[in-house]
């Protein structure tokens, strides 16, 4: 796409997907077939341990399931796929001893699981259901017995305008109608629940917040170390079920308060129907930096690094009038939200400037150019239009593709254009193929800014459209501070972005970089790059980009070590990011056997659960009989030991450009509440989005209370 044709303009498009409005089946939980006649298994205990440090988080979820029936039953636990999460460890206790799972091809894993189940042997399986859920299967839980399992996943974390965000997703997005129609879910934890998180930051943190869980205990050990805890009693957080690590031992004297619910007789310990979201805020006036963490077993082994670039706040505001394209979903699923949507449009239109123009496109199974092209943003035009819009009756299906395509018609290349797309994100009429959506955005000279609302949304599609258009995607949970999230987005929309980015390395034989292509970096964003290196030593790093019509160039030198054993998880983070790149390429160009094989090979080499691989647990002797090597057991042991060692060391900043700052030292990092503001018309559209998103939260809470 040719963004260069608009040197003085920024084309903006904001998509808000409302996929979080859910009828039933609205949470993570144990699944049982509808009307099966069998009693439901129960979640006896649920314990979560999170450690966030050095730009990534490790989440351990340990559970006990109970079978109250007089016959053996299978346990199936389903939960939403966390964003960019790599599942690398699954443990099932057999005869009281933990057995770590191994990754094999998906069909092979399912066949072995079924064979072992039919033979009456202990077996368990973790599968990935596309972008929607991870599913844990435990075969033949014996009558009146318990089973114990643990799942561990790792994911990168990012700081946006000084704000860090971690989400433990529990709410189901309701996007899989067939699955929700077939299964009932039991999201109740009967006896013990705990959530413990340690935040270890190389940069000082001045506050930590959980918007939806104000009962949580938050303790500051020092400006770099914070601990968050919730539990339904004072001992569950440190009982034998919790992960045996130094971090957990450090928490043991902190968990004497903070309850989700009192564990009174007859009351559950917790309900897994609400996301847990944690924010942390860095102190202001921090300089831009380049941070580096690495892993290299020895001098003759390939090293892996993760480099995080946090620019200073040197991006100027965008100026000038705009054209606004408002694309509204008026399908049947929008009926309960339509009046609020129209009121939001009214407020937004009344705030536009006289030099602005707008048009409104409606879509359900058909599309309508409601304004018949662009019209001036004057009261004479706006008032009668809103009266007509109020009379419109939503109904029918959702042809998302045609709605976007109609909105892209008739754009003026000489004016900057913003597109506001409001939809529930379910394309069920017309074009539904992901490749077609990506091609559509690639042809358009416009940037797409996407709010991904709720879990299990089609994030690969929405992220893909945003990336192709040099835009960005922001995930939004019902547990989020909605106003804060939209303030972050507004800050990006009202300022220039770094675009046409090139990242160059001189020295150390840097290879296998991911992402392969870097499109844009917006105000407050970080740029994280993973890669391999063969030769330790100094490396010159240069970032070149355009900001508006002005070239920018930033440079420094880093040192890659001969050996560093503290971060073995980086190997999996690199592998999973590479898999996501390969999948995105296949989404755009179409499926091919070579790319599928490349994804499968990476997943098998680095022991990751993907669309083509699963994690299988059988008895140790069965692994030997099947010829399955215990590679993942060795890898997880190495990762566990490294986490214990890191927890015993003091927290230090990983910035490597102190001697030669990469970014202008006089320009501190962007943060909320700093800068010149000036949101202009975009800020008024954000008011519209706030209203709609708050409505969704209200609808979700009401639906949850009903069921």
C-alpha positions in Angstrom: 0.0 0.0 0.0 1.2 3.5 -0.8 1.1 5.6 2.4 3.7 7.9 0.9 0.9 9.6 -1.1 -0.3 11.2 2.1 2.8 12.8 3.5 0.9 15.3 5.6 -2.0 13.1 6.6 -2.6 10.1 8.7 -5.5 7.9 7.7 -7.2 6.5 10.8 -9.7 3.7 11.2 -10.9 2.4 14.5 -12.7 -1.0 14.8 -14.5 -2.0 17.9 -15.6 -5.6 18.1 -18.4 -6.3 20.6 -17.9 -10.1 20.8 -18.0 -10.1 24.6 -21.8 -10.0 24.8 -22.4 -13.6 25.8 -25.6 -15.5 26.5 -24.7 -18.6 28.4 -21.4 -20.7 28.5 -19.8 -17.5 29.6 -16.7 -18.7 31.4 -13.7 -21.0 31.6 -14.7 -24.3 33.2 -15.2 -28.0 33.1 -17.4 -29.0 30.2 -20.1 -31.7 30.0 -22.4 -32.5 27.1 -25.8 -30.9 27.2 -28.5 -33.3 28.4 -26.0 -36.1 28.8 -27.6 -37.4 32.0 -24.2 -37.8 33.7 -23.3 -35.8 36.8 -20.9 -33.0 36.3 -17.3 -33.1 37.5 -16.3 -30.3 39.8 -13.3 -28.0 40.2 -12.1 -28.7 43.7 -9.1 -26.3 43.7 -7.8 -23.7 41.3 -4.4 -21.9 41.9 -2.7 -19.4 39.7 0.9 -18.2 40.1 2.2 -15.5 37.8 5.7 -14.0 37.6 6.2 -11.0 35.4 9.8 -9.9 34.8 12.1 -8.9 32.0 9.3 -8.2 29.5 7.6 -11.6 29.8 5.2 -13.4 32.1 5.1 -17.0 33.2 1.6 -18.2 34.3 1.1 -21.5 36.2 -2.4 -22.8 36.7 -2.8 -25.8 39.0 -6.1 -27.5 39.5 -7.8 -30.5 41.2 -10.9 -31.9 39.5 -13.3 -34.2 41.4 -15.6 -36.9 40.1 -18.6 -37.2 42.4 -20.2 -40.0 40.3 -20.2 -43.8 40.8 -18.6 -44.3 37.4 -15.5 -43.1 35.7 -15.9 -39.9 33.7 -13.6 -37.8 31.4 -12.7 -34.3 32.5 -12.5 -31.6 29.8 -11.4 -28.1 31.0 -11.6 -25.3 28.5 -10.3 -21.7 28.8 -9.8 -18.8 26.4 -6.4 -18.6 24.6 -4.4 -15.9 26.2 -2.9 -13.3 23.9 0.4 -14.5 22.3 0.6 -17.3 24.9 2.9 -20.3 24.3 1.8 -23.4 26.3 5.0 -25.3 27.0 4.3 -27.3 30.1 1.5 -29.6 31.2 1.7 -31.9 34.2 -0.6 -34.7 35.3 -0.1 -36.5 38.6 -0.2 -40.3 38.2 0.1 -42.4 41.4 0.9 -39.2 43.3 3.8 -38.3 41.0 4.0 -35.5 38.5 4.4 -36.6 34.8 5.3 -33.9 32.3 3.7 -34.0 28.9 5.5 -34.2 25.6 4.5 -32.5 22.3 3.5 -34.7 19.3 1.6 -34.1 16.1 -2.1 -33.3 16.9 -3.7 -36.3 15.2 -1.1 -38.7 16.6 -1.6 -37.3 20.1 -5.4 -37.7 19.9 -5.0 -41.3 18.6 -2.6 -42.3 21.4 -4.9 -40.6 24.0 -8.0 -42.6 22.7 -6.0 -45.8 22.7 -4.8 -45.3 26.2 -8.2 -44.4 27.4 -9.8 -47.5 25.9 -7.1 -49.6 27.6 -8.0 -48.0 30.9 -4.7 -46.3 31.3 -4.0 -42.9 32.8 -3.6 -40.3 30.1 -4.2 -36.6 29.5 -4.0 -34.2 26.6 -3.9 -30.5 25.8 -5.2 -29.3 22.5 -5.6 -25.8 20.9 -8.9 -25.0 19.2 -7.8 -22.4 16.7 -7.7 -18.9 18.2 -10.5 -19.7 20.6 -9.6 -22.0 23.5 -7.1 -24.4 25.0 -8.8 -27.6 26.0 -7.4 -30.0 28.7 -8.6 -33.6 28.5 -8.1 -36.1 31.3 -9.4 -39.6 30.6 -11.4 -41.7 33.0 -11.4 -39.9 36.3 -12.2 -42.7 38.7 -15.5 -42.6 40.8 -15.4 -40.4 43.9 -11.8 -39.5 43.1 -9.6 -36.5 42.3 -7.1 -35.7 39.6 -4.4 -33.0 39.7 -3.1 -31.1 36.7 -0.9 -28.1 36.0 -0.6 -26.0 32.9 2.2 -23.4 32.4 2.3 -20.8 29.6 4.6 -17.9 28.8 3.8 -14.7 26.9 5.5 -11.4 26.2 4.4 -8.3 28.2 4.6 -4.7 27.0 4.5 -1.3 28.5 2.2 1.2 26.7 2.7 4.9 27.7 4.1 3.8 31.0 1.3 1.3 31.8 1.9 -2.4 32.0 -1.0 -4.8 31.6 -1.5 -8.5 32.5 -4.7 -10.4 31.8 -5.7 -13.8 33.1 -8.6 -14.6 30.8 -11.6 -16.5 32.1 -14.6 -15.1 30.3 -15.6 -16.9 27.1 -16.1 -14.6 24.2 -19.2 -16.5 23.0 -17.9 -16.7 19.5 -18.3 -20.4 19.0 -22.1 -20.9 18.8 -21.9 -24.6 18.0 -19.6 -25.4 20.9 -21.7 -23.4 23.3 -24.8 -25.2 22.1 -23.3 -28.6 22.7 -21.6 -28.1 26.1 -22.5 -27.0 29.5 -19.8 -25.5 31.6 -19.1 -25.7 35.3 -17.0 -22.6 36.3 -17.5 -23.0 40.1 -14.4 -23.7 42.3 -15.8 -25.6 45.3 -13.1 -25.5 48.0 -9.9 -23.5 47.3 -8.9 -20.6 45.0 -5.8 -18.5 44.9 -4.3 -16.0 42.5 -0.7 -14.8 43.3 1.3 -12.5 41.1 4.9 -11.2 41.4 5.9 -8.1 39.4 9.6 -7.6 39.2 10.5 -4.6 37.1 13.9 -3.1 36.3 12.2 0.3 36.3 10.5 1.8 39.3 6.7 1.2 39.7 4.7 3.8 41.5 1.3 1.9 41.6 -0.5 -1.4 40.9 -4.2 -1.7 40.3 -6.8 -4.4 39.7 -9.9 -2.6 38.4 -12.4 -5.5 39.0 -10.8 -7.1 42.0 -10.4 -4.3 44.6 -10.4 -6.9 47.4 -6.9 -8.1 46.2 -4.0 -7.6 48.6 -1.3 -5.5 46.9 2.1 -5.3 48.7 5.0 -3.2 47.6 8.3 -4.8 48.7 10.3 -1.9 47.1 9.9 0.3 44.0 10.9 -2.7 41.8 9.0 -5.5 43.5 5.3 -5.8 44.0 3.1 -8.7 45.0 -0.6 -9.3 44.4 -2.7 -12.0 46.1 -6.3 -13.2 46.3 -7.5 -16.4 48.0 -10.6 -17.7 49.6 -8.6 -18.7 52.8 -5.3 -17.9 54.3 -3.6 -21.2 53.5 -4.7 -22.2 50.0 -2.1 -19.9 48.4 0.8 -21.7 49.9 -0.5 -25.2 50.2 1.2 -28.2 48.6 -0.6 -27.7 45.4 1.1 -24.4 44.7 4.2 -24.4 42.4 7.3 -25.4 44.4 9.5 -22.4 43.7 11.4 -19.7 45.5 8.9 -17.2 44.3 6.1 -19.1 46.0 8.0 -19.4 49.2 8.6 -15.6 49.2 4.8 -15.1 49.0 4.1 -17.5 51.8 4.0 -14.8 54.5 2.0 -12.4 52.4 -1.2 -14.5 51.9 -3.0 -13.9 55.2 -5.8 -11.8 53.8 -7.7 -10.9 50.6 -10.6 -13.2 49.9 -12.6 -13.7 46.7 -15.5 -15.2 48.7 -15.6 -16.5 52.2 -15.5 -20.3 52.1 -18.6 -20.6 54.2 -20.4 -23.9 54.0 -22.6 -23.9 50.9 -20.7 -21.1 49.2 -18.2 -21.7 46.4 -14.6 -20.6 46.8 -14.8 -18.7 43.5 -16.5 -18.5 40.1 -14.2 -18.5 37.0 -16.5 -16.2 35.1 -14.6 -12.9 35.3 -11.2 -12.0 33.9 -8.5 -11.0 36.3 -6.6 -7.9 35.1 -3.6 -6.3 36.7 -2.1 -2.9 35.8 1.2 -1.5 36.9 2.4 2.0 36.2 6.0 3.0 35.8 7.3 6.2 37.5 7.2 9.2 35.2 10.2 10.9 33.6 11.9 7.7 32.6 14.2 8.0 29.6 13.9 6.1 26.4 15.9 2.9 26.4 17.0 -0.3 24.7 16.6 -3.3 27.0 18.2 -6.7 26.4 17.8 -10.2 27.8 19.5 -13.3 26.4 20.0 -17.0 26.7 23.0 -18.9 25.6 24.0 -22.2 27.1 27.7 -22.1 26.0 30.0 -20.3 23.6 29.5 -22.9 20.9 25.7 -23.0 21.1 23.3 -20.6 19.3 22.1 -17.8 21.5 18.6 -16.3 21.7 17.9 -12.7 22.6 14.9 -10.4 23.2 15.4 -6.7 22.6 12.9 -4.1 23.7 13.1 -0.6 22.4 11.2 2.1 24.2 11.5 5.4 22.3 11.4 8.8 23.9 8.3 11.0 23.4 9.4 12.9 20.3 6.5 12.3 18.0 4.5 15.5 17.1 0.8 16.0 16.9 -1.2 15.5 13.7 -3.0 18.6 12.5 -5.8 19.6 10.0 -9.4 18.7 9.2 -10.5 15.2 8.5 -13.1 13.1 6.7 -14.9 10.6 8.9 -16.4 7.3 7.7 -18.7 5.7 10.2 -19.4 2.0 9.4 -22.2 0.7 11.7 -23.3 -2.9 12.2 -27.1 -3.0 12.2 -27.5 -6.8 12.2 -29.9 -8.6 14.5 -27.3 -9.0 17.2 -27.1 -5.2 17.6 -30.8 -4.7 18.5 -30.1 -4.3 22.2 -27.3 -1.8 21.7 -28.7 0.3 18.8 -30.3 3.2 20.7 -27.1 3.7 22.7 -25.1 3.5 19.5 -27.2 6.3 17.8 -26.9 8.5 20.9 -23.1 8.1 20.7 -23.2 9.0 17.0 -25.2 12.1 17.9 -22.6 13.3 20.5 -19.7 12.6 18.2 -21.2 14.4 15.1 -22.1 17.4 17.2 -18.4 17.8 18.2 -17.0 17.8 14.6 -15.5 20.9 13.2 -17.1 22.9 10.4 -14.2 21.9 8.0 -14.8 18.2 8.7 -16.9 15.9 6.5 -18.5 12.6 7.3 -20.4 9.7 5.8 -22.3 6.8 7.5 -22.4 3.3 6.1 -24.9 0.7 7.6 -24.5 -3.0 7.1 -26.2 -6.2 8.0 -26.9 -8.8 5.2 -26.8 -5.8 2.9 -24.9 -2.4 2.9 -26.4 1.1 2.7 -24.6 4.4 2.1 -26.9 6.2 4.5 -25.6 9.7 3.7 -25.0 9.0 0.0 -21.4 10.1 0.2 -19.6 12.7 2.3 -21.6 15.6 3.7 -20.5 18.7 5.7 -20.5 18.4 9.5 -23.0 21.2 10.0 -26.2 21.2 12.2 -28.3 21.6 9.0 -27.0 18.2 7.8 -26.6 16.4 11.1 -30.1 17.0 12.6 -32.3 15.4 9.9 -29.8 12.6 9.4 -30.0 11.6 13.1 -33.8 11.6 13.0 -33.7 9.1 10.1 -31.0 7.0 11.9 -33.2 6.7 15.0 -36.0 5.2 12.9 -33.8 2.4 11.5 -34.6 -1.1 12.8 -31.6 -3.5 13.1 -32.0 -7.1 11.8 -30.6 -9.9 9.6 -27.1 -11.2 9.4 -23.6 -9.7 9.4 -21.8 -9.1 6.1 -18.7 -7.5 7.7 -16.7 -7.6 4.5 -19.2 -5.7 2.4 -19.6 -3.1 5.2 -15.9 -2.4 5.3 -15.6 -2.4 1.5 -18.5 0.1 1.1 -16.9 2.3 3.7 -13.6 2.4 1.8 -15.3 3.7 -1.4 -15.1 7.3 -2.4 -12.2 8.4 -0.2 -10.4 11.6 -1.0 -6.7 11.1 -1.3 -6.0 14.8 -0.4 -7.7 14.6 3.0 -6.9 12.5 6.0 -9.6 10.0 6.7 -10.8 8.2 9.9 -13.0 5.1 9.8 -15.0 4.1 12.9 -16.1 0.5 12.5 -18.6 -0.7 15.2 -19.5 -4.4 15.0 -19.9 -7.5 17.1 -17.1 -9.1 15.1 -19.0 -12.1 13.8 -18.9 -12.3 10.0 -21.6 -14.8 9.0 -22.8 -13.6 5.7 -21.0 -13.1 2.4 -17.2 -13.2 2.4 -15.8 -14.8 5.6 -12.4 -16.0 4.3 -9.6 -14.3 6.2 -7.4 -13.9 3.1 -10.1 -11.7 1.4 -10.2 -9.3 4.4 -6.5 -9.0 4.4 -6.3 -8.3 0.6 -9.1 -5.7 1.0 -7.1 -3.8 3.6 -3.8 -4.1 1.7 -5.4 -2.3 -1.3 -6.7 0.5 0.9 -4.6 3.6 1.7 -5.9 3.7 5.2 -4.8 2.7 8.6 -6.9 0.4 10.8 -7.0 0.8 14.6 -8.8 -2.1 16.2 -10.3 -2.7 19.6 -10.5 -6.4 20.2 -13.3 -6.7 22.7 -13.5 -9.9 24.8 -11.8 -13.2 24.8 -11.9 -15.8 22.0 -12.4 -13.0 19.4 -11.0 -13.6 16.0 -7.8 -11.8 17.0 -5.8 -13.3 14.1 -8.1 -11.6 11.6 -8.3 -8.3 13.4 -4.6 -8.2 14.1 -3.8 -9.2 10.6 -5.9 -6.3 9.1 -4.3 -3.8 11.5 -0.8 -5.0 10.7 -1.3 -4.9 7.0 -2.7 -1.3 7.2 0.2 -0.2 9.5 -2.4 0.3 12.3 -2.6 -1.4 15.7 -4.9 -3.6 17.7 -5.7 -3.1 21.4 -7.3 -5.9 23.3 -10.1 -4.9 25.7 -11.5 -7.1 28.5 -14.6 -6.5 30.6 -12.2 -6.1 33.5 -10.3 -3.3 31.8 -10.3 0.3 32.8 -12.1 1.2 29.6 -11.5 5.0 29.8 -7.8 4.3 30.4 -7.5 2.0 27.4 -9.2 4.5 25.2 -6.9 7.3 26.4 -4.0 5.2 25.3 -5.6 4.8 21.8 -6.4 8.4 21.6 -2.8 9.4 22.3 -1.8 7.3 19.4 -4.4 8.6 17.0 -3.5 12.2 17.7 0.3 11.9 17.2 2.6 10.9 14.4 3.9 7.3 14.2 7.3 5.9 13.3 6.7 4.1 10.0 8.8 2.5 7.2 10.9 1.1 10.0 14.3 -0.6 9.3 16.2 -2.3 12.1 19.9 -3.1 11.2 22.6 -5.0 13.1 26.3 -4.8 12.5 28.2 -7.7 14.1 27.6 -11.1 15.9 25.8 -12.8 13.0 22.3 -11.9 14.0 19.7 -14.2 12.3 16.1 -15.4 12.4 14.6 -12.0 13.5 11.0 -11.9 14.4 8.9 -10.0 13.5 10.4 -10.2 10.0 8.7 -6.9 9.0 8.1 -4.0 11.3 5.4 -1.6 10.1 4.8 1.2 12.6 5.5 2.2 16.2 3.0 4.5 17.7 3.3 7.0 20.5 3.9 5.2 23.8 4.5 1.8 22.2 7.5 -0.5 22.6 9.1 -2.5 19.8 10.1 -6.0 20.8 12.3 -8.1 18.6 13.5 -11.7 19.1 16.3 -13.4 17.3 19.4 -15.7 17.3 23.0 -14.9 17.5 26.1 -17.0 16.8 29.0 -14.8 17.9 29.1 -13.0 21.3 30.4 -9.5 21.6 29.5 -5.9 20.6 26.8 -5.2 18.1 25.8 -1.9 16.6 22.0 -1.5 16.5 20.4 1.1 14.2 16.7 2.0 13.9 15.7 4.2 11.0 12.2 5.4 10.3 10.0 8.2 9.0 7.9 10.5 11.3 5.6 12.4 9.0 7.9 13.6 6.2 11.0 13.7 8.4 13.5 10.9 8.6 14.6 9.6 12.0 17.7 7.6 12.9 18.6 6.1 16.3 21.7 4.1 17.1 23.6 2.5 19.9 25.9 -0.5 20.7 24.9 -3.6 22.8 27.0 -6.5 24.1 25.7 -10.1 23.5 27.1 -12.4 26.2 29.1 -15.6 25.7 26.9 -17.4 28.2 23.7 -16.6 30.1 21.5 -19.3 31.7 18.9 -17.2 33.3 16.3 -17.0 30.6 15.7 -20.4 28.8 12.1 -19.4 28.2 13.3 -17.0 25.4 13.8 -20.0 23.1 10.1 -20.8 23.3 9.1 -17.1 23.0 11.2 -16.8 19.8 9.7 -20.1 18.4 6.1 -19.1 19.1 6.6 -15.6 17.6 8.1 -17.3 14.5 5.1 -19.6 14.3 2.7 -16.6 14.5 4.7 -15.0 11.6 4.4 -18.1 9.5 0.7 -18.4 10.3 0.1 -14.8 9.3 1.9 -15.4 6.0 -0.3 -18.4 5.4 -3.4 -16.4 6.2 -2.4 -13.8 3.6 -1.1 -16.1 0.8 -3.2 -19.2 1.5 -2.4 -22.5 3.1 0.5 -24.5 1.8 2.1 -27.8 3.0 5.6 -26.3 3.4 4.5 -23.6 5.8 2.3 -26.1 7.8 5.4 -28.3 8.0 7.6 -25.5 9.1 5.1 -24.6 11.9 4.9 -28.2 13.0 8.7 -28.7 13.0 9.2 -25.6 15.2 6.4 -26.7 17.6 8.0 -30.2 17.9 11.5 -28.8 18.4 10.5 -26.3 21.1 7.6 -28.3 22.6 4.7 -25.9 22.0 1.0 -26.5 21.6 -0.3 -25.2 18.3 -3.1 -25.8 15.8 -0.9 -28.8 14.5 0.6 -30.1 17.7 -0.7 -31.2 21.1 0.8 -32.1 24.5 0.3 -35.7 25.6 0.7 -37.3 29.1 1.0 -41.0 29.5 2.9 -43.1 32.0 6.7 -42.9 31.8 7.0 -46.5 30.6 4.4 -45.8 27.9 6.5 -42.9 26.6 9.4 -45.3 26.3 7.3 -47.9 24.6 6.0 -45.4 22.1 9.5 -44.1 21.4 8.6 -40.5 22.5 11.7 -38.8 23.9 11.4 -36.8 27.1 12.7 -33.6 25.6 10.0 -31.4 27.1 10.6 -32.8 30.6 14.3 -31.7 30.3 13.3 -28.3 29.0 10.8 -27.6 31.7 13.2 -28.7 34.4 15.7 -26.2 33.0 13.1 -23.4 33.0 12.0 -24.2 36.5 15.5 -24.0 37.9 16.1 -20.7 36.1 13.0 -19.2 37.6 14.1 -20.2 41.1 17.6 -18.6 40.5 16.1 -15.4 39.1 13.8 -15.1 42.1 16.8 -15.2 44.4 18.6 -12.4 42.6 18.0 -8.6 42.9 16.0 -6.9 40.2 18.1 -4.8 37.9 17.2 -2.8 34.7 18.2 -4.5 31.5 18.9 -1.3 29.6 22.1 -1.7 27.6 22.4 1.8 26.1 23.4 3.8 29.2 26.8 4.7 27.9 25.5 5.6 24.5 21.7 6.4 24.7 19.9 5.2 21.6 17.1 7.8 22.0 17.3 11.6 22.8 18.0 11.8 26.6 16.0 15.1 26.8 12.8 13.3 25.7 11.4 11.0 28.3 9.0 8.1 27.6 5.4 8.9 26.7 3.0 8.5 29.6 -0.7 9.2 30.2 -1.1 12.7 31.6 1.9 14.1 29.8 2.4 15.6 26.4 0.3 18.3 24.7 -2.9 16.4 24.4 -5.0 18.0 21.8 -7.2 15.1 20.9 -9.5 17.2 18.7 -12.3 15.5 16.9 -10.8 12.0 17.6 -11.3 12.6 21.3 -15.0 13.1 20.7 -15.3 9.8 18.8 -13.5 8.2 21.8 -16.4 9.4 23.9 -18.7 7.4 21.6 -16.6 4.3 22.0 -16.5 4.7 25.8 -20.3 4.8 25.9 -20.7 1.7 23.7 -18.1 -0.3 25.6 -19.6 0.6 29.0 -22.9 -0.6 27.6 -21.3 -3.9 26.7 -19.9 -4.3 30.2 -23.4 -3.6 31.7 -24.9 -6.2 29.3 -22.3 -8.8 30.2 -22.8 -8.3 33.9 -26.6 -8.5 33.5 -26.4 -11.7 31.4 -24.0 -13.3 33.9 -26.3 -12.5 36.8 -29.2 -14.0 35.0 -27.4 -17.3 34.5 
